[in-house]
Amino acid sequence: MKNNKMKMVLITYDLFLALGAIYEGFRMVLGRYGEYPPEWLGRVPFKSWVIPGIIAILFYGLGNLLAGVSTFIGGKKGIIITFIMGIIFLVSLLISIRVLGDIYLATGEFIILSVIQILLSIIIFIVYRSRENGLV
């Protein structure tokens, strides 16, 4: 039973990240990106925030949604997808710091969210495997 509760925490977290990415992505696509300085556009290969918004929606939003649904349906496969999404999110944030040469407040918060996602998936995967092997 504890395993199911832990999986539900991971599923909820994935859905939280998915909704946040979709929300922010739509804000970027619709031009409501007040916290993104226009001077950053000179450092990235985009002329506006529309393409990054679409990437946020499709990749991070739907990717985390897929992770949550896969965890709900299949367990181990979804946990692995969650781990991969957390790694990709963290790496993309570190790359953005390098490319932009700047950090804004949300970057630190996003780094924390990605690390939590990675750690949750590792912990839940270990518990899942332990129960699968009859160790717990």
C-alpha positions as CSV (number, residue, x, y, z in Angstrom):
1,M,0.0,0.0,0.0
2,K,2.9,2.4,0.8
3,N,4.2,1.8,-2.7
4,N,0.9,3.1,-4.2
5,K,1.0,6.2,-2.0
6,M,4.5,6.9,-3.1
7,K,3.6,6.5,-6.8
8,M,0.7,8.8,-6.3
9,V,3.1,11.5,-4.9
10,L,5.2,11.1,-8.0
11,I,2.2,11.2,-10.3
12,T,0.9,14.3,-8.6
13,Y,4.3,15.9,-8.9
14,D,4.6,15.1,-12.6
15,L,1.2,16.6,-13.2
16,F,2.1,19.7,-11.2
17,L,5.2,20.2,-13.4
18,A,3.2,19.5,-16.6
19,L,0.5,22.1,-15.7
20,G,3.2,24.6,-14.8
21,A,5.0,24.1,-18.1
22,I,1.8,24.3,-20.1
23,Y,0.7,27.4,-18.3
24,E,4.1,29.2,-18.7
25,G,4.3,28.0,-22.3
26,F,1.0,29.5,-23.2
27,R,2.0,32.7,-21.5
28,M,5.1,32.9,-23.7
29,V,3.1,32.1,-26.8
30,L,0.5,34.7,-26.0
31,G,3.2,37.4,-25.3
32,R,2.6,37.5,-21.6
33,Y,6.3,37.0,-20.7
34,G,7.0,40.0,-18.6
35,E,9.7,38.2,-16.5
36,Y,11.7,37.3,-19.6
37,P,14.0,40.2,-20.5
38,P,13.9,41.2,-24.2
39,E,17.7,41.5,-24.3
40,W,17.9,37.7,-23.7
41,L,16.5,37.2,-27.2
42,G,19.8,38.4,-28.6
43,R,21.5,35.5,-26.9
44,V,19.2,32.7,-28.1
45,P,18.4,31.4,-31.6
46,F,14.8,32.8,-31.4
47,K,13.3,36.1,-32.5
48,S,10.5,35.9,-30.0
49,W,9.4,33.8,-27.0
50,V,6.8,31.9,-29.1
51,I,9.0,28.9,-30.1
52,P,10.4,28.5,-26.5
53,G,6.8,28.6,-25.3
54,I,5.8,25.9,-27.8
55,I,8.8,23.8,-26.7
56,A,7.7,24.3,-23.0
57,I,4.2,23.1,-23.8
58,L,5.1,20.2,-26.1
59,F,8.2,18.9,-24.5
60,Y,8.1,19.7,-20.8
61,G,4.3,19.9,-20.4
62,L,3.4,16.8,-22.4
63,G,6.5,15.0,-21.4
64,N,5.7,15.3,-17.7
65,L,2.1,14.5,-18.4
66,L,3.3,11.3,-20.2
67,A,5.5,10.5,-17.2
68,G,2.6,10.8,-14.8
69,V,0.2,8.8,-16.9
70,S,2.8,6.1,-17.6
71,T,3.5,5.9,-13.8
72,F,-0.2,5.5,-13.1
73,I,-0.6,2.8,-15.8
74,G,2.6,1.0,-15.8
75,G,4.7,1.9,-12.8
76,K,8.4,1.3,-13.6
77,K,8.3,2.7,-17.1
78,G,6.7,5.9,-15.9
79,I,9.2,6.2,-13.1
80,I,12.1,6.0,-15.6
81,I,10.4,8.6,-17.8
82,T,10.0,10.9,-14.8
83,F,13.7,10.5,-14.0
84,I,14.7,11.3,-17.6
85,M,12.4,14.4,-17.7
86,G,14.0,15.6,-14.4
87,I,17.5,15.2,-15.9
88,I,16.6,16.9,-19.1
89,F,15.0,19.8,-17.2
90,L,18.0,20.2,-15.0
91,V,20.5,20.1,-17.9
92,S,18.4,22.6,-19.9
93,L,18.4,25.0,-17.0
94,L,22.2,24.7,-16.6
95,I,22.6,25.3,-20.4
96,S,20.3,28.3,-20.2
97,I,22.5,29.8,-17.4
98,R,25.5,29.3,-19.6
99,V,23.9,30.6,-22.8
100,L,22.2,33.6,-21.2
101,G,25.1,34.4,-18.9
102,D,22.4,35.3,-16.4
103,I,20.2,33.7,-13.8
104,Y,16.7,35.0,-12.9
105,L,14.9,34.1,-9.7
106,A,12.8,31.3,-11.2
107,T,15.9,29.5,-12.5
108,G,16.9,28.6,-9.0
109,E,13.4,27.5,-8.2
110,F,13.2,25.4,-11.3
111,I,16.6,23.8,-10.5
112,I,15.1,22.8,-7.1
113,L,12.0,21.4,-8.7
114,S,14.1,19.3,-11.2
115,V,16.3,18.0,-8.4
116,I,13.2,17.0,-6.4
117,Q,11.8,15.2,-9.5
118,I,15.0,13.3,-9.9
119,L,15.3,12.4,-6.3
120,L,11.6,11.3,-6.1
121,S,11.9,9.1,-9.1
122,I,15.1,7.5,-7.7
123,I,13.6,6.8,-4.3
124,I,10.3,5.5,-5.7
125,F,12.2,3.3,-8.2
126,I,14.3,1.8,-5.4
127,V,11.2,1.1,-3.3
128,Y,9.4,-0.3,-6.4
129,R,12.3,-2.6,-7.2
130,S,12.6,-3.7,-3.6
131,R,9.0,-4.6,-3.4
132,E,9.2,-6.3,-6.8
133,N,12.1,-8.5,-5.5
134,G,10.4,-9.1,-2.2
135,L,12.9,-7.2,-0.1
136,V,10.4,-4.9,1.5
